[in-house]
């Protein structure tokens, strides 16, 4: 290694207009800012450029001279062709196991609960074990892997650790491929470098704090967009984010840990590169993760909870639903094929899905004559027009799913205006009403979080009554009952510190 230390601005003009430039902060500015108007500046610029003796390097046509080209190495020894700089030449497919091996059994929707990220952790443990010899898969994160329920990976690989250990330490390994450090920037840099050199990885992070790498992921997305147009640049493994410990379940951390806006940031970027998924249960998370880990040249953002969550779909159903990206859950609604639905209840995200299904159940019980369609969205880009994103729906598809003229009450995981921004050009946009996070948070019970942000099942039923023609008068008593339950909720959690029994013990009985 040769280390060369030089003054800042070395070989440039040492002094301009009587002020020192070389070796000072001015060398980082524009040292000659008036070359168009100041002859002295123009003279200094010419002198500076001629000091590089270009005639020794280039011929009269501006092409490099033969003796210069003779120094250029051949083949893979060239900087742009070495596999060390073009990692896609080295990347190998991940040995992913069959998902059925890890799928949770679902005999009936909503009858059982699992922690989705814990289920994913079992699959990642297999990936860690299968790549033990290759050593080309790492799990990075600023938070404890166990906190995000992924600790199953420790059975295959401990945490990378180079320093001394204490008797109380666990899972520390000099050769570990689980990399934890409380620095999102460092984790991002680690993983980007790992991917660029032909390997694979997953970035697991608390949802609120992944914002710290906003500018870094932005640059990676821009780089991917450009390199996709270079035929000699081989595709690399995708940059995959798993965002958990999310906004709706911060029972202990509270407002500081509640920010679902990373999705908004990513969806502003190049559509050909970015993908955002909100799987509603464990099996859909497995399906989405399998797709993301197999993909190349994307930035995949997966938002999934770590708390117990109802199991809605079998593995077979989950695969089909994730492939569609958005679809009708006919078992949850009350519409029949004989007429159009009166209202569409839509959801994106695990907690919004639960609240929508609970609202559908309330409508089934209180307003059985109402035809309700339930739609679930896994791939959020499906809401975009097909001309704006590769995963977007045509207007024909969108209208078939959400109808062109019926009220749509949409429960969304993040900030509600994102859904409006994605769907503003759709025929039925004026009938679209979105509930989501309104920057109202604290340390409180799980259900109180959705009530505070008007995302709860009772508020959704009230939204339906307010928007379906004729229900405001006909279902006034039902609406009043929903409002009364919300008021009783506020009093109950203050007295007991837990959610209402009908909420805490709720299950799907459709």
N, C-alpha and C positions, 0 to 999 in steps of 0.2 A: 504494500500500500504506500502511495506517495501522498503526503499531506502538503498542500501548497496554501500558504496564508498570504493574501494580498490585500492592499488597501481597497476600500470601497471606491468604485469608479476608476480603478487602475487602468491605464492606457488611454483614458479619456482626457478632456481638457483639465489641466490642473487648476486653472483659475479662469473665471468668466466675470467680466465687468468688475474686476478688482476684488472679487470675492473667491475664497478657496472652494473648490469642488471636490477634487480627489481626496479621499480619506475622510470626508465629512458627510453629514446627512443630506447635503444638497445633491450628492451623487445619486440618491434614490429618487430625486425629482426629475424634471426635464431640464438637463443642464444647459441646453441651448434652446430657449423658448421663442426666439425671434428671428429664425433663419430666413423667413420670407421678407423681412423688412430691414434687418440689421446686417449690413455687409460684413462686419467683424464677426458676428455669430456664424454667418455662412462660411467665412474663411476658416474659422476654427473647426466647423463641422467637416469641411473638405480635408483639412489637415488631419483630423482625427481618423476619418475613414481611409485616407490614403496610407496612414501609418500601418495598416494591416497588409500593405503591399499586394493588393488583389491581382495585379498583373502576373505575379508569380504563381497564382493559384488558378486563374481562369484565362481562357484564350479570348480572341477578339469577339467571338460570338457569345461569350458568357458561360461557356461550358467548362467544367473542371478539366485541367490539363491531365494528360496520361499519367504523369508521375504522381499526381494526387490520387487518381483512381486506383493506381497500383497498390496504394496502402489500404484500400477497402477490402475487408475479409470476404470470403465466399460463403455461400450457403448459410447454415445455421449459426455461423460465427458472426454474422451481421447483427447489430443491436436489435433491429426490428424483426429479425427472424429467429433469434435464439429462443428456445422454449422457456427460458427463465423470464423472458419479457413478454412472451406470447403463450401464456399458460394454457390456453385452450388446446394447444397441441399435445398437452400432457394429461388433460382431464380424462378420467374414466367414470363410467356410470357407477352410481352408488348401488351397492348390493342391498336393495330394499326388500324386506320380507313380505309375504302375502298379508294383506290387511286383515283377512279373516282370522288370522292367528291372534290378533289383538282386539278385534271388534267386540263390543259389549253386546250381549244378547238383548233383543227387544221383541218380546212377544206381543206387547201392546204399547202404543205410544203413551209416554208419561207415567208408566207404572214403576220405573226404577230410576235411580239417580247415580251418576258417576261424576268424578272430577275430570273434566276433559283433558287438562294438561297432564294429569297423572297417567291417564291412559296413553297419551302420546309419549310420555316418558318411557313406558315399556317398549314401545317401538324404537325409540332413539337408543335405548340400551342395546337392542339387537344390532342397530347400525354401527354403534361404537364397537361392538364385539366383532362384527363382520369385517371391519376395516382395521383391526388391530395390527395386522401385518403391513397393510398398505399405509396406514397412518395418514389418511387423507380426508378425515372428517373431524371437525372440532365443534364443540358447543361453547359459545362465549356469552358472557353477560355481566352486567354491573351488579346484579343482585344475586342473592344466594339461589343456586339452582334448586335447592330443596324448598325454598320459599315459593318458587314457581311450580312446585310439585313434579319436578323432573328428576328427582334424586335417584330414580332407578338406574340412570346412566352410571352411577358410581360402581355398580356391580361389574362394569366393563372397563371403566377408566376413572381414576381419581382426578383431583384438581391439580393442574400444573403448579408446582411449588419448588423453588430453588433454595429457600432459606432453611434455617433450623426448625425443628419441630418440638412440641411439648407433648407430654403424656396424654393430655386431654384432646389433642388434635385428631381429627378423623378425615379420611379420604384425601390426604395430601400425597402427591406422587410426583417424583422428579420427571417422570415421562408422561404425566397425565395430559389428557386432551380436553378436559373441561377447564376453561380459562375464565376465572372470576377476578374482577378488580372493580372497585367502585369508581369507575371512570368510563362513561359512555364513549367519550372520544377515543380512548385507548382501545376499547372493544371494537369499535368501528374500524379503526386502523388495522388492528390485528386481522379482522375478518376480510377486509378488502384485500390486504396483501396476500392472505391465504388463498382467496378466490383467484386473484390475478396470477398466481403461480400454479394454477391447475388443480386446486383442491376444493373441498366442499365444507360448508358450515352452516350453523344456525345461530342467530343473535336473539337471545331471550331477554326481555326487558320489561320492567314495569311500564305500563302504557303512558303514564304522565311524563316520564323522564326520557323517553326516546327522542323527544323534541331537541335534546341537547345536541344531537347529530344532524339536525335539519340541513345545515349547509353542506355537511359531508355527503349525505345521501344524495343531495341535489347534484353535486359534482359527479358522483358515480353514475347517476342516471344520465347526465349529459354525456359522459364518456361512453356509456353503453350505446346511446343513440348514434353517436358518431362512428364508433367501431363497427356497428352493424352494417355500415355502408362500405367497409373496407374488406374486400374479398380475401385478403391474406390474413386477416385477424380471425383466429378460430374462436368460436363461442366458449365462454366460461360458465361455470356453475352460477346459478342465480344467487343474488344477495337476499337471504330470507330472514324476515323479522317475525318473531312470535311475541306479540304484545299481550301481556296478561296482568294479573293484579289490577284489573281495569276499573274504570270510573264508577261502576255501579256497585262494586263490592269493596269498599274501603271502611270496613266496620271499625278498624282501629287507627288507621292513618289519617283519614279525613280529607278535607278540602285541598291540602297541599298535594295529594296524590290523585287528583281528579282532573284529567285533561285528555279528552279523546281526539284532539285535533291533528295528530300526526297523519291521519288518513286524509284530511283536507289538504295538508301540505303535499303529500305524495301525489294525490290525484290532480294537482295543478301541473304535473310534469308530463313528459313525453308519453302519450297513450300507448305507443308501441312497446314501451318498456315496463310500465307500472301495472301492478295487479293488486287488488285489495279484497280480502276474503273475511267474512264474518260467519263462521260455522256456528250453528245453533246448538250443537250437542257433541258428544264424544266421537261418534262414528263419522260425522261430517268433518270434524277436525282431522281425524285420521286420513280421510280421503283428500282433503285440501293439502295437508302436509305432504302426503305421498306425491301429489302433483307438483308442489313447489320444489321439493327436494330433487325431483327428476328433471326439472326445467333448466334452461340455460338462457343467459343474457336478459334476465328479468330482475326487477326488484319486487319481491312478493311480500306483502304485509298481511299477516294473519292475526286477527284479534279474537282471543278465546279466553274464557274464564278458568280460574283454578278452583273455584268453590263448587260444591255439589250442584249438579245441573240435571234436569230431567233428560232422559233418553227418549228421543222422538222417532228416530228412523233406524231401521235395520241397516246393516252394511251395504246390502244390495240397493236399498232405497237411497242411502246416503250417496253412493257413487252416482246414481242416476240424477239425484237432485243437484249435486255439485257440478256434474257435467252440464246440466241446464243452466246453472247459475241462479235461476229464479224460477219458481213454479208454484202451482196451486196445491195446497194440502187439502184434498177433497174430504178426507176423514175428519177434518177440524171444522169445516163449514157446514152450512145448512142449505146451500143452493142445490137445486136439482137441474137436470138437463132440460126441463120444460120451459124455464124462463131465465132471464138474466138476473144476476144478483142485484139486490137493493143497495148493497154497500160492500166495499172491499176493505178488509182488515189486513194490513201488510206489516211485516216485521223484518228487521235486519239486525242480527246480534242475539246473543243467548238470553239476556234478561228481557229485552223487548219481545222476543219470541214467547217467553213464558207469559208475559203480561197480555199479549195479543190472544193467546190461547185461553187464558183465564177470562178475558173479555168476551171471546166467542162463546165460551161456556155460559157466562151470565146472560148473553143475548139469547142463547138457545133456551134457557130456562125461563127468562122473563118476557121475551118477545119471540115465541116459537114460529110465528108467521113470517118473520123477517128472513129473507134469503141473504145469507152472509157468505162471502167468499174469503178464504184465508190464503194469503200469498206470503211465501217466505223467500227472502233474497239472501243468497250466500255471496255471490260475486257482485259487488256494488257497482262495478262498471257496466253491468247489464242495463242499468237505468239510462245510460248515455245513448244517443242516437248511433246507429251502426256506422255512420260516416265519421264519427268523432272518436271512436275507440273500437279496436278489433273485436271486443266482447260485447259491444253495444247491440241493442235490439232495434230492428226496423220498427217503424211506426205501426205496421200491421201486427207485429208480435206484441208490442207494448200495449196496444189497444185491446188485443185479445186477452191479455193477462189482467190488465187493470181497468178495462172498459174505457171508452172515450168520454162518457158522460155521467158515470155514477160516482158518488162520494168515495174517496179513498182516505182512510185514516191510517197513517203510516207511523209505526213506532220504530224509531231509529236509535242505534247505539250511541251516536255522537251528536254533534251540533246539527240541529234540524235543518238549517239553511243549506247544508250541503246537498240534501236530497232535492230541494227546490232548484238549486243550481244545476244539478245533473238532468233534471226532468223538465226544465222550464219551457222547452220547445214542444213538449208533447201536447196532443189535442186536449187531453183531460186535465192539464195542469191546474186550471182554475178550480177544479174539484178536489185537488190534493191538499190534505191537511197533515202536517208532520209534527210529531211529538218527539223530543229528544232532550239532550242535556242542555240546560239553560244557564250553566255556570252558577248553579245553586248547589252547594255541597257542604258537608260537615262530617264529623264522626257520628254516625247514627245507625239505626237498624237498616237492613237491606231494603225493606219495603218503604221505609220513610224516604229513602233516596229517590225512588221513583215517584212517590207522592209529591215531594218538594218540586220536582221537575215536570209534573203533570203527565208523566208517562205511565201511571198506574192503570190497572184494569178498570177501575171505577170511572176514572176520567175518560178513558177510551170509550166506554159505554155511553157516557154523557156526550162525547163528541159525535158518536153515531146518531144519537137522538137529535142532536142539534143540526145535523146535516142531511138526514134522510127526510125528504118532503113528507109532511103529515105527522111525523113522530113527535114533534115538539108538544102538540096538544094531546095526542093519543097516548103517549108514553110519559106524560108529565110526572106521574106517581113513581115510575121506575127511576126517572132521573133524580127525583128528590131522594129516593132511597139510596142511590149511589152517593149523592152528596152527603147524606147523613152518615154513611159508613166511613167516608173520609174524615169527617169531623170526629167520629168515635175513635178512629185510628190515632189521631193526634192526642186525644186524652189518654188512650190506652198505653201508648209507648212511654208517656211521661210518668205514668203510675207504675208500670211493670217493667219497662226497659227492654221489652221484646215486642215482636209484631203480633197483631191480632191472630187468635187461633185459626180463624178461617183462612188467613193468608199463610201463616207458618205451616199449617197442616194441609194446604191445598194440594190436590192432585187432579190430573185430567181424568174425567170419567165419561168422556164421549164414547 
